[in-house]
Amino acid sequence: MRNVISSVGVLMITVALLAGCGETDEPSESVSTAEQTSAPEPTAADTEVAEAEDVEPLVVEITAHVSLRSDRRLMVEGESNLPDETLVQIIVERELSSGRWRERTRVENGVFAAGPFGPGSGFPDGGYTVQVEVSEGSVQPEAVQARIGHKGQHLAGELVSQSRHGLGQVATYSRRFLVGSEPRQTRDQVEVLESPGR
């Protein structure tokens, strides 16, 4: 009889323990289910992709006009549809000697200007190239980056290319011109600048 009572007691303790184990399993099950159904936090890459989809591509337009001052130094003025405060670099290069003059400026109300370019004695007659280069997106002010992208990824059009330094997309406009009173023989369309007062 004692064996039966002790067996019944062991059986009841075992059932109680099993029931207790079952209760502790249920909350952990519901926790893991809740973890599985909650949405994962968005990563920086996901946010960047979402932002990229919201921004329209900007087809870059740039034009530049060159004028020769009375001291035979050059002024460069131009227009662009780039956002205000966009940093651009103006480069004037002499074809014969590869002499270069450069200046940084900003687009304001759709226009930019730089100069005077050239040595103090003025530019000698010859062929020259003016380039307008849009600086990489990473160095642009925040308001400009919001429109063109941190790596210039929102820039589009025939003036846009990959940066030489692997920092994303940039835009470059280039134009050739001649300085001197006598037009030279050339096959391409080129502007001839004469010194004022001649």
Backbone hydrogen bonds, N-H to C=O, Kabsch-Sander energy under -0.5 kcal/mol:
donor,donor_aa,acceptor,acceptor_aa,energy
5,I,1,M,-2.2
6,S,2,R,-2.6
7,S,3,N,-2.2
8,V,4,V,-2.6
9,G,5,I,-2.5
10,V,6,S,-2.4
11,L,7,S,-2.4
12,M,8,V,-2.3
13,I,9,G,-2.2
14,T,10,V,-2.4
15,V,11,L,-2.3
16,A,12,M,-2.4
17,L,13,I,-2.5
18,L,14,T,-2.5
19,A,15,V,-2.5
20,G,16,A,-2.3
21,C,17,L,-2.4
22,G,18,L,-2.1
23,E,19,A,-1.6
24,T,20,G,-1.6
25,D,21,C,-1.5
26,E,22,G,-1.4
28,S,24,T,-1.0
29,E,25,D,-2.1
30,S,26,E,-2.4
31,V,27,P,-2.4
32,S,28,S,-2.4
33,T,29,E,-2.1
34,A,30,S,-2.3
35,E,31,V,-2.5
36,Q,32,S,-2.0
37,T,33,T,-1.8
38,S,34,A,-1.3
47,T,43,T,-2.1
48,E,44,A,-2.4
49,V,45,A,-2.3
50,A,46,D,-2.3
51,E,47,T,-2.4
52,A,48,E,-2.4
53,E,49,V,-1.8
54,D,50,A,-1.0
54,D,51,E,-0.6
55,V,51,E,-1.0
58,L,154,H,-3.5
59,V,57,P,-0.7
60,V,58,L,-0.9
60,V,156,A,-2.5
63,T,79,E,-2.2
65,H,77,E,-3.8
67,S,75,M,-2.4
69,R,67,S,-0.6
69,R,73,R,-3.3
72,R,69,R,-2.0
74,L,117,F,-2.0
75,M,67,S,-2.5
76,V,114,A,-2.7
77,E,65,H,-2.5
78,G,112,F,-2.4
79,E,63,T,-1.7
80,S,110,G,-2.2
81,N,61,E,-1.4
85,E,107,V,-3.0
86,T,83,P,-1.6
88,V,105,T,-2.7
89,Q,133,E,-2.9
90,I,103,E,-3.2
91,I,89,Q,-0.5
91,I,131,Q,-2.6
92,V,101,W,-2.9
93,E,129,T,-2.7
94,R,99,G,-2.6
95,E,127,G,-2.4
98,S,94,R,-1.8
101,W,92,V,-2.3
103,E,90,I,-2.1
105,T,88,V,-2.7
107,V,86,T,-1.9
108,E,111,V,-3.0
111,V,108,E,-1.7
112,F,78,G,-2.0
114,A,76,V,-2.5
117,F,74,L,-2.6
122,G,119,P,-2.1
123,F,72,R,-3.5
126,G,179,V,-2.2
128,Y,177,F,-3.0
129,T,93,E,-2.2
130,V,175,R,-3.0
131,Q,91,I,-2.8
132,V,173,Y,-2.8
133,E,89,Q,-2.8
133,E,131,Q,-0.5
134,V,171,A,-3.1
135,S,87,L,-2.0
135,S,133,E,-0.6
139,V,136,E,-1.5
140,Q,137,G,-1.2
144,V,141,P,-0.6
145,Q,141,P,-2.4
146,A,142,E,-2.2
147,R,143,A,-0.7
147,R,144,V,-0.9
148,I,144,V,-2.8
149,G,145,Q,-2.6
152,G,149,G,-1.5
154,H,148,I,-2.5
155,L,148,I,-0.5
155,L,152,G,-1.8
156,A,58,L,-2.6
160,V,157,G,-1.4
161,S,170,V,-2.6
163,S,168,G,-3.6
166,G,163,S,-1.4
169,Q,151,K,-2.9
170,V,161,S,-2.9
172,T,159,L,-2.4
173,Y,132,V,-2.5
175,R,130,V,-2.2
177,F,128,Y,-2.6
178,L,191,E,-3.3
179,V,126,G,-2.8
180,G,193,L,-2.8
190,V,188,D,-0.5
191,E,176,R,-1.1
193,L,178,L,-3.6
193,L,191,E,-0.5
194,E,192,V,-0.5
198,R,195,S,-1.3
